[in-house]
Amino acid sequence: MKIKRLLVSTNQEKYPIFIGSGLISNLKGIIKKQSISFVKCLIVVDRNVPSRKINIIRKKLYPKKVYIHYLEANEKNKNQKTTDKILDILLKKNFSREDILISVGGGITGDIAGYAASIFKRGLKFINIPTTLLAQVDSSIGGKTGVNTKHGKNLIGSFYQPKLVISDIDFLNTLPKREIICGYGEILKHSLISNKNFFQFLNKNFEKILRFKSPYIEKTIHESCKIKKKIVEKDEKERSLRKILNFGHTFAHAYEASLNFSRKLNHGEAVILGMTTALNFSKSNNLLPSNEFKIILDHIKNSNLPNNIKEYFFLKDINKIISFMINDKKNSSNKINLILLKKIGAPLINKKFSKEKLKIFLDKQLRN
């Protein structure tokens, strides 16, 4: 299979994304070709990654000195305490800024490892090997790192670009269906905020994509990464355009935090639910035409994506949800900042609404 390559170019770093099958078997060659040198390497690994894959990576890094640290990668462990454990290893093993940290796992692993790399001696070389569909099309691109606190999600973090991203689609074959759905939700988001033609491709081929049929899955990942790459290159620090990537996320982060980051609703599912809520809110405020709303909602339902907040929340939860929405890092006033949709491919940024208006809306959503 032909390997696809994208080059992300930001003010902070220029780095390639490789997309294809069997890439970790050529890890040594890829790193060498990118002229990335190091003596020591710490691999931060999600425990869910098959051990045979880690053994391949370890062998490909020989004769470098390799250390491995395993993570229980979940939202509750995505915190400063987990980060400190990584920093402690780097300090005890006397890593220098010329050494490297490699993340092997999903978005949580990449966020924690990238954050640790960004603050260790003010910047350690970092390679991201995303192993979930969600991480391959979203969190591995753009340099956002961070951890959660009791006050909300991703409130502590940094913008820190990797030296290299390797998206080996062979990792996807071991994913549970729930994780596949999460990644597909992010792909759908990219199409909705940027490219109607891509949405139409998804609408026509979603069954093949969800079964990882070639060449549909490769094209899907590549197109989704291209959308995020273009946005990140224009707005690395999320001053303006990059905000559109948060479509659905203000609701999503509040949903996750309201459930105390429980397994009942993982991040990807929360984003899909948040997008559905944002679509309903866009329509109820006469921003999104009914015909476009129906096309998108039909696709979400046909793809068996989460779409009903009543399966997760009750009327009594509204105040808690609103409280987390107000604390969202994208807000700069006492109003709630939302990314909404005017039509497929045309998002609206910096739309601010009072908490009273959001309360009335959520009340209707949970009653109907």
C-alpha positions in Angstrom: 0.0 0.0 0.0 1.3 3.5 -0.9 2.3 5.5 2.1 0.7 9.0 2.3 2.7 11.9 3.7 1.7 15.3 4.9 4.0 18.1 6.0 2.7 20.3 8.8 4.5 23.7 8.9 3.9 26.0 11.9 6.0 28.8 13.5 7.2 26.4 16.2 8.0 23.3 14.1 7.9 21.6 10.7 7.1 17.9 10.9 5.8 15.1 8.7 2.8 12.9 9.2 3.1 9.4 7.7 -0.1 7.5 7.1 0.0 3.8 6.0 0.3 0.2 6.9 3.3 -1.5 8.5 5.0 1.8 9.3 6.4 0.8 12.7 8.4 -2.0 11.0 10.3 0.8 9.3 10.5 3.1 12.3 14.3 3.2 12.4 14.4 4.2 8.7 11.8 6.9 9.1 13.5 8.4 12.1 16.9 8.4 10.3 15.4 9.9 7.2 14.0 12.8 9.3 17.5 13.3 10.8 16.2 12.9 14.3 19.1 12.0 16.6 19.1 10.9 20.2 20.9 8.7 22.7 18.1 7.8 25.2 14.4 7.2 24.5 11.4 7.0 26.9 8.4 5.3 25.3 5.1 6.2 27.1 2.6 3.5 26.2 -1.1 3.0 26.7 -1.5 -0.5 28.3 -4.1 -1.3 25.8 -1.5 -1.4 22.9 -0.6 -5.0 22.0 2.8 -6.0 23.5 3.9 -7.4 20.2 3.7 -3.9 18.7 5.8 -2.5 21.5 8.4 -5.2 21.0 8.6 -4.3 17.3 9.2 -0.6 18.2 11.8 -1.5 20.9 13.7 -3.6 18.4 13.6 -1.0 15.7 15.2 1.5 18.2 18.1 -0.7 19.0 21.0 0.0 19.9 19.6 3.1 21.6 18.9 3.1 25.3 15.2 2.5 25.6 13.0 2.8 28.7 9.2 2.0 28.7 6.6 3.5 30.9 3.0 2.1 30.8 -0.1 4.3 31.3 -3.6 3.4 32.4 -4.9 5.9 29.8 -8.2 7.3 30.9 -9.6 10.7 31.6 -9.3 10.3 35.4 -5.6 9.6 35.1 -5.0 12.5 32.7 -3.6 14.8 35.4 -0.5 16.4 36.8 0.2 13.4 39.0 0.5 11.1 36.0 2.7 13.7 34.2 5.0 13.9 37.3 5.7 10.2 37.1 6.9 10.6 33.5 9.0 13.6 34.5 10.5 11.7 37.5 11.7 8.9 35.1 13.3 11.5 32.7 15.1 13.1 35.7 16.2 9.9 37.3 17.6 8.6 34.0 19.3 11.9 33.4 17.6 12.7 30.0 19.0 15.7 28.2 17.1 17.9 25.7 18.8 16.0 22.9 17.1 12.8 23.9 13.5 11.8 23.0 10.1 10.9 24.3 7.8 8.7 22.1 4.1 8.4 22.8 2.4 5.2 21.7 -1.3 5.2 22.3 -4.5 7.2 21.9 -5.2 10.9 22.4 -4.9 10.7 26.2 -1.5 9.2 26.0 -0.3 11.7 23.4 -1.7 14.6 25.4 0.1 13.6 28.6 3.3 12.6 27.0 3.4 15.7 24.8 2.8 17.9 27.9 5.6 16.2 29.8 7.9 16.6 26.8 7.0 20.3 26.6 7.9 21.1 30.2 10.9 18.9 30.7 13.9 21.1 30.6 11.7 23.5 28.6 11.4 21.1 25.7 12.3 17.5 24.9 12.2 16.0 21.4 8.8 14.3 20.9 7.5 11.7 18.5 3.8 10.8 18.4 2.7 7.3 17.3 -1.1 7.5 17.5 -2.8 4.1 17.8 -6.5 5.0 17.7 -8.5 6.4 14.8 -9.4 9.5 16.9 -5.8 10.3 17.7 -4.7 9.7 14.1 -7.1 12.2 12.6 -7.2 14.7 15.5 -5.1 15.0 18.6 -1.8 13.9 17.1 -1.9 16.9 14.7 -1.4 20.5 15.9 0.6 20.3 19.1 -2.2 20.7 21.7 -1.1 19.0 24.9 -2.7 19.1 28.4 -4.2 17.5 31.5 -7.4 17.7 33.4 -8.1 19.2 36.8 -11.1 19.1 39.1 -12.2 22.4 37.6 -12.5 21.0 34.0 -10.9 19.3 31.0 -7.5 20.3 29.5 -7.2 23.5 31.6 -3.5 22.9 32.1 -1.3 22.4 29.1 0.8 23.8 26.3 1.1 24.1 22.5 4.1 21.8 21.6 4.6 20.4 18.2 6.1 16.9 17.7 9.1 16.2 15.5 7.2 13.4 13.7 3.8 11.7 13.6 3.5 8.1 12.5 -0.1 6.9 11.9 0.2 3.1 11.3 -3.3 2.0 10.3 -2.5 -1.6 11.4 -3.0 -0.5 15.0 -6.7 0.2 14.1 -7.5 -3.5 13.6 -7.3 -4.1 17.3 -9.7 -1.3 18.3 -13.1 -2.0 19.9 -16.2 -0.7 18.0 -16.6 2.1 20.5 -13.2 3.5 19.7 -13.8 3.4 16.0 -17.1 5.3 16.4 -15.2 8.0 18.4 -12.6 8.5 15.7 -15.3 8.6 13.0 -17.1 11.4 14.9 -14.0 13.6 14.7 -13.7 12.8 10.9 -17.3 13.9 10.5 -16.6 17.1 12.4 -13.8 18.0 10.0 -16.1 17.5 7.1 -18.9 19.6 8.6 -16.6 22.6 9.4 -14.6 22.6 6.2 -15.6 20.5 3.2 -19.0 19.5 1.9 -17.5 17.2 -0.7 -15.7 15.3 2.0 -19.0 15.0 3.9 -20.7 13.6 0.8 -17.9 11.1 0.5 -18.5 10.0 4.1 -22.2 9.9 3.6 -21.8 7.6 0.7 -19.0 5.3 2.1 -19.3 5.4 5.9 -20.0 1.6 6.1 -16.8 0.8 4.2 -14.8 3.3 6.2 -16.1 1.9 9.6 -15.0 -1.6 8.4 -11.5 -0.2 7.5 -11.9 -1.1 3.9 -9.0 -0.1 1.6 -8.6 2.5 0.0 -11.5 4.2 1.8 -10.0 4.3 5.2 -6.6 5.6 4.0 -8.4 8.3 1.9 -10.6 9.2 4.9 -7.7 9.6 7.4 -5.6 11.5 4.8 -8.4 14.0 4.0 -9.3 14.5 7.6 -5.6 15.2 8.5 -5.4 17.6 5.5 -8.3 19.7 6.9 -6.7 19.9 10.4 -3.3 20.6 9.0 -4.5 23.6 7.0 -6.3 25.0 10.0 -3.4 24.6 12.3 -0.9 26.1 9.9 -3.0 29.2 9.6 -3.7 29.5 13.4 -1.2 27.5 15.5 -2.2 29.1 18.9 -6.0 29.1 18.4 -6.4 32.9 18.1 -9.1 32.8 15.5 -9.7 30.2 12.7 -8.5 27.2 14.8 -11.5 27.7 17.1 -13.7 26.0 14.5 -12.0 22.7 15.5 -13.9 23.1 18.8 -17.3 22.6 17.1 -19.3 20.5 19.6 -16.5 20.6 22.2 -17.9 23.1 24.6 -20.9 20.9 25.2 -18.8 17.8 25.0 -16.3 18.8 27.7 -19.1 19.8 30.0 -20.8 16.5 29.4 -17.6 14.6 30.3 -16.9 16.7 33.4 -20.6 16.4 34.6 -20.2 12.6 34.5 -16.9 12.9 36.3 -15.1 11.5 33.2 -16.7 8.1 33.7 -16.6 5.2 31.2 -20.3 5.8 30.5 -19.3 8.5 28.0 -15.8 8.7 26.6 -14.3 11.7 24.9 -15.1 10.8 21.3 -18.7 9.9 22.2 -19.0 13.2 24.1 -17.8 15.2 21.1 -20.3 13.5 18.8 -23.1 14.2 21.4 -21.8 17.8 21.7 -21.9 18.2 17.9 -25.4 16.9 17.8 -26.3 19.4 20.6 -24.6 22.2 18.7 -26.5 21.3 15.5 -29.8 21.4 17.4 -28.8 24.8 18.9 -27.8 26.1 15.5 -31.2 25.1 14.1 -33.2 26.4 17.0 -31.5 29.8 16.6 -32.3 29.9 12.9 -28.7 29.7 11.9 -28.7 26.2 10.2 -31.4 25.5 7.6 -33.7 22.6 8.3 -32.7 20.7 5.2 -29.0 20.8 6.0 -29.8 19.8 9.6 -31.8 16.8 8.5 -29.0 15.6 6.1 -26.4 15.7 8.9 -28.7 14.2 11.6 -29.7 11.4 9.3 -26.0 10.6 8.7 -25.3 10.6 12.5 -28.2 8.2 13.1 -27.4 6.0 10.1 -23.8 5.7 11.3 -25.1 4.7 14.8 -23.4 7.6 16.5 -24.5 8.9 19.9 -27.2 11.5 19.3 -29.5 11.7 22.3 -28.5 13.5 25.5 -31.5 12.0 27.3 -29.6 8.7 27.4 -26.9 10.3 29.6 -28.5 13.3 31.5 -31.6 14.4 33.3 -33.1 17.8 34.0 -31.3 17.9 37.4 -28.0 17.9 35.6 -28.5 21.2 33.7 -26.9 23.5 36.3 -23.9 21.3 36.5 -23.5 21.2 32.7 -23.8 25.0 32.5 -21.3 25.5 35.2 -18.7 23.5 33.3 -19.5 25.3 30.1 -18.9 28.7 31.8 -15.5 27.4 33.0 -14.5 26.3 29.6 -11.1 27.7 28.6 -12.5 29.2 25.4 -14.6 31.7 27.4 -13.4 35.2 28.2 -16.6 36.6 29.7 -19.6 35.5 31.7 -21.2 34.4 28.4 -20.7 31.0 26.8 -18.7 30.9 23.6 -19.9 28.4 21.0 -18.9 27.2 17.6 -22.0 26.7 15.5 -22.9 25.8 11.9 -24.5 27.9 9.2 -24.3 25.2 6.6 -22.0 22.2 5.8 -18.6 23.6 5.4 -19.5 27.0 6.9 -19.0 27.3 10.7 -19.6 30.3 12.9 -17.1 31.3 15.5 -17.3 33.6 18.6 -21.1 33.2 19.0 -21.7 34.1 22.6 -24.8 33.2 24.6 -26.0 33.8 28.1 -26.2 30.9 30.5 -30.0 31.5 30.8 -30.5 31.0 27.1 -28.5 27.7 27.2 -30.5 26.5 30.2 -33.8 27.1 28.4 -32.4 25.2 25.4 -31.1 22.2 27.4 -34.3 22.1 29.3 -36.2 21.7 26.0 -33.8 19.1 24.8 -34.2 17.0 27.9 -38.0 17.3 28.0 -38.8 16.6 24.3 
